[in-house]
Amino acid sequence: MDLWKVIILFLGAFLGGVSVFLFKGDNKKTLKLVLSFSGAYLFGITVLHLIPDAYHGNDNYVGVFIMIGFLFQIILEQFSEGIEHGHIHAPQHEHYAFPIGILLSLCVHAFLEGMPIAEGNQNQLVYGIALHHIPAAFALATVLLANKQSSRKTIFFVILFAVMAPSGYFFSTQLSAGGIGNLQKYYGRIMGIVIGIFLHISTTILFESSSDHKFTIRKMIAVVLGMGIALGAFLAEL
């Protein structure tokens, strides 16, 4: 387990959350560009790295678990209201206990996202997740403050969110090393669930981060840049 990965994962979410106290006014345009880049980057990493790696074990059921992960993310979003996509709006209080519902959903989401990092050389994924968590944490802090949560509580909840991806990385490291029971033989299926979540998150970001699902020039540049960096790093490893 590499300490630098833990630090980057934590700082991405933490700095994204506390930045809500530094930036005033409407930052939606910048937020959408960051989302587009991170969504394209995550999609590229998932297609180029995670999916091929998941099928190395010749497990025919990996595809089933990818579908399960995709559907599981849909369920999580019934509680988070899409904050992991950078959506900032008033939560629907009648659907769940605020802010516990949002936090539980985001924490489960971040924990699962940290798990693939333990498999092989996933340095690209570390940066992708950290970048993806910046707007998610910013949206979380914005919603908390807008709903009369104190600054101290908001920072505490941001820190709680920030430690989830490193926790998933640690859990997965122990799992892949066979340190947690006999779960190691199911590692490919667990990764299938994570891949399904990544596919849902990345594609939703790409198609929802602009009005009317239209690609502006700026968004197109962000998307091409995100996928291009993922592809360039992939080719460099061959």
Secondary structure per residue as TSV (DSSP state, phi and psi in degrees):
chain	resnum	aa	ss	phi	psi
A	1	M	-	360.0	123.3
A	2	D	-	-92.9	127.7
A	3	L	H	-64.3	-36.3
A	4	W	H	-63.7	-32.2
A	5	K	H	-67.3	-41.6
A	6	V	H	-60.6	-44.3
A	7	I	H	-63.3	-45.3
A	8	I	H	-65.7	-42.9
A	9	L	H	-60.3	-43.5
A	10	F	H	-67.9	-46.7
A	11	L	H	-65.7	-34.6
A	12	G	H	-56.6	-49.9
A	13	A	H	-73.5	-43.3
A	14	F	H	-63.7	-49.9
A	15	L	H	-66.2	-35.2
A	16	G	H	-63.0	-38.2
A	17	G	H	-72.8	-47.5
A	18	V	H	-73.7	-16.4
A	19	S	G	-65.4	-14.8
A	20	V	G	-62.8	-24.3
A	21	F	G	-82.8	-12.5
A	22	L	T	-100.9	-32.9
A	23	F	-	-104.1	125.7
A	24	K	-	-106.5	155.8
A	25	G	S	88.3	-168.3
A	26	D	-	-90.6	116.9
A	27	N	-	-113.6	24.3
A	28	K	H	-63.5	-37.2
A	29	K	H	-64.8	-45.8
A	30	T	H	-64.0	-41.8
A	31	L	H	-59.3	-41.4
A	32	K	H	-67.9	-35.7
A	33	L	H	-67.2	-42.1
A	34	V	H	-62.8	-40.9
A	35	L	H	-62.6	-44.2
A	36	S	H	-61.8	-44.7
A	37	F	H	-62.4	-48.8
A	38	S	H	-66.6	-37.0
A	39	G	H	-64.3	-43.8
A	40	A	H	-65.7	-39.8
A	41	Y	H	-65.1	-45.1
A	42	L	H	-63.4	-40.8
A	43	F	H	-61.9	-44.8
A	44	G	H	-60.9	-44.7
A	45	I	H	-64.2	-40.3
A	46	T	I	-63.0	-45.1
A	47	V	I	-72.1	-40.3
A	48	L	I	-83.6	-31.4
A	49	H	I	-115.3	-58.9
A	50	L	I	-67.6	-45.2
A	51	I	H	-64.6	-48.8
A	52	P	H	-58.8	-40.7
A	53	D	H	-63.5	-37.7
A	54	A	H	-65.7	-27.7
A	55	Y	T	-93.1	3.0
A	56	H	T	-63.7	-28.4
A	57	G	T	-82.0	3.4
A	58	N	-	57.3	35.7
A	59	D	-	-91.6	113.6
A	60	N	T	-69.8	-11.7
A	61	Y	T	-94.8	1.0
A	62	V	H	-58.5	-41.7
A	63	G	H	-59.9	-35.9
A	64	V	H	-62.2	-42.3
A	65	F	H	-74.2	-26.2
A	66	I	H	-63.4	-42.7
A	67	M	H	-64.4	-39.1
A	68	I	H	-62.2	-43.6
A	69	G	H	-62.1	-40.5
A	70	F	H	-61.2	-45.8
A	71	L	H	-69.4	-35.7
A	72	F	H	-62.6	-37.7
A	73	Q	H	-65.6	-35.1
A	74	I	H	-61.5	-40.8
A	75	I	H	-65.6	-43.4
A	76	L	H	-58.8	-36.9
A	77	E	H	-72.1	-14.6
A	78	Q	H	-68.0	-22.0
A	79	F	H	-101.0	-37.4
A	80	S	H	-83.8	-14.9
A	81	E	T	58.6	28.5
A	82	G	T	79.0	18.6
A	83	I	G	-62.6	-31.1
A	84	E	G	-65.5	-13.6
A	85	H	G	-94.5	2.5
A	86	G	T	85.9	12.4
A	87	H	-	-72.9	130.8
A	88	I	-	-121.0	110.0
A	89	H	-	-160.5	169.2
A	90	A	-	-69.2	131.6
A	91	P	-	-72.4	156.0
A	92	Q	-	-88.1	95.6
A	93	H	G	-61.5	-28.5
A	94	E	G	-70.9	-14.0
A	95	H	G	-87.4	-25.6
A	96	Y	S	-164.5	167.5
A	97	A	-	-77.8	116.6
A	98	F	T	-90.5	136.5
A	99	P	T	-97.9	10.1
A	100	I	H	-61.0	-41.7
A	101	G	H	-60.7	-45.7
A	102	I	H	-61.9	-47.3
A	103	L	H	-64.1	-44.8
A	104	L	H	-60.5	-44.0
A	105	S	H	-63.3	-47.6
A	106	L	H	-66.4	-36.8
A	107	C	H	-67.5	-42.1
A	108	V	H	-62.9	-43.4
A	109	H	H	-59.4	-49.3
A	110	A	H	-67.7	-38.4
A	111	F	H	-59.9	-46.2
A	112	L	H	-67.2	-35.6
A	113	E	H	-64.9	-29.5
A	114	G	H	-76.9	-14.2
A	115	M	G	-67.5	-41.0
A	116	P	G	-65.9	-15.3
A	117	I	G	-62.9	-27.1
A	118	A	G	-73.8	-14.4
A	119	E	S	-92.4	106.4
A	120	G	S	68.5	-155.6
A	121	N	S	-91.0	95.2
A	122	Q	-	-114.4	39.4
A	123	N	H	-60.4	-38.3
A	124	Q	H	-59.6	-39.9
A	125	L	H	-66.3	-34.5
A	126	V	H	-57.5	-49.4
A	127	Y	H	-66.8	-37.4
A	128	G	H	-64.4	-44.8
A	129	I	H	-66.6	-43.7
A	130	A	H	-59.9	-42.4
A	131	L	H	-67.7	-40.5
A	132	H	H	-63.4	-34.1
A	133	H	H	-78.6	-15.0
A	134	I	H	-61.5	-56.5
A	135	P	H	-68.0	-30.6
A	136	A	H	-64.8	-45.0
A	137	A	H	-68.2	-37.4
A	138	F	H	-61.6	-44.3
A	139	A	H	-64.5	-40.5
A	140	L	H	-60.5	-49.5
A	141	A	H	-63.7	-38.5
A	142	T	H	-62.6	-45.1
A	143	V	H	-65.6	-40.8
A	144	L	H	-62.1	-46.9
A	145	L	H	-66.0	-37.7
A	146	A	H	-66.2	-21.6
A	147	N	T	-105.7	32.4
A	148	K	T	66.5	24.2
A	149	Q	-	-79.4	142.9
A	150	S	-	-69.5	161.0
A	151	S	H	-61.0	-39.3
A	152	R	H	-64.0	-44.3
A	153	K	H	-64.5	-41.6
A	154	T	H	-60.3	-45.9
A	155	I	H	-63.5	-40.2
A	156	F	H	-61.2	-44.5
A	157	F	H	-67.5	-35.0
A	158	V	H	-64.7	-43.2
A	159	I	H	-62.6	-41.1
A	160	L	H	-59.8	-43.4
A	161	F	H	-64.9	-39.4
A	162	A	H	-67.1	-27.1
A	163	V	T	-86.4	-7.2
A	164	M	H	-70.5	-45.4
A	165	A	H	-63.3	-44.5
A	166	P	H	-60.2	-35.0
A	167	S	H	-65.7	-40.7
A	168	G	H	-64.6	-38.2
A	169	Y	H	-62.7	-45.1
A	170	F	H	-63.6	-45.4
A	171	F	H	-59.9	-45.1
A	172	S	H	-67.1	-34.2
A	173	T	H	-61.9	-44.9
A	174	Q	H	-66.7	-36.6
A	175	L	H	-65.8	-47.7
A	176	S	H	-68.1	-23.7
A	177	A	T	-87.8	0.0
A	178	G	T	77.6	18.8
A	179	G	-	-84.6	-8.0
A	180	I	S	-120.2	92.4
A	181	G	T	54.1	-139.6
A	182	N	T	-108.4	23.4
A	183	L	G	-72.0	-14.7
A	184	Q	G	-59.3	-34.2
A	185	K	G	-70.5	-14.2
A	186	Y	G	-101.7	13.2
A	187	Y	H	-58.1	-42.7
A	188	G	H	-61.2	-37.4
A	189	R	H	-72.3	-37.4
A	190	I	H	-63.4	-41.2
A	191	M	H	-64.3	-32.1
A	192	G	H	-59.9	-41.5
A	193	I	H	-62.5	-43.8
A	194	V	H	-63.9	-40.6
A	195	I	H	-61.5	-42.4
A	196	G	H	-59.9	-40.3
A	197	I	H	-64.7	-44.5
A	198	F	H	-61.8	-41.8
A	199	L	H	-62.8	-41.4
A	200	H	H	-66.1	-48.4
A	201	I	H	-61.4	-49.7
A	202	S	H	-65.8	-43.8
A	203	T	H	-69.8	-36.4
A	204	T	H	-64.9	-42.5
A	205	I	H	-59.5	-45.1
A	206	L	H	-63.8	-34.8
A	207	F	H	-98.8	-8.3
A	208	E	H	-115.2	-5.0
A	209	S	S	-83.6	9.7
A	210	S	S	-144.9	153.9
A	211	S	G	-67.8	142.6
A	212	D	G	59.1	18.4
A	213	H	G	59.2	27.8
A	214	K	-	-94.6	141.9
A	215	F	-	-93.0	108.7
A	216	T	-	-76.2	169.6
A	217	I	H	-61.6	-42.2
A	218	R	H	-63.1	-43.0
A	219	K	H	-66.8	-40.4
A	220	M	H	-60.7	-41.8
A	221	I	H	-62.6	-43.7
A	222	A	H	-62.3	-42.3
A	223	V	H	-67.3	-47.3
A	224	V	H	-62.6	-39.4
A	225	L	H	-64.8	-44.2
A	226	G	H	-61.6	-49.2
A	227	M	H	-68.2	-35.4
A	228	G	H	-64.6	-41.5
A	229	I	H	-65.3	-42.3
A	230	A	H	-61.9	-43.0
A	231	L	H	-68.3	-41.6
A	232	G	H	-62.0	-43.4
A	233	A	H	-65.8	-36.2
A	234	F	H	-64.1	-47.3
A	235	L	H	-65.5	-31.4
A	236	A	H	-68.4	-23.7
A	237	E	H	-86.4	-12.4
A	238	L	-	-73.7	360.0
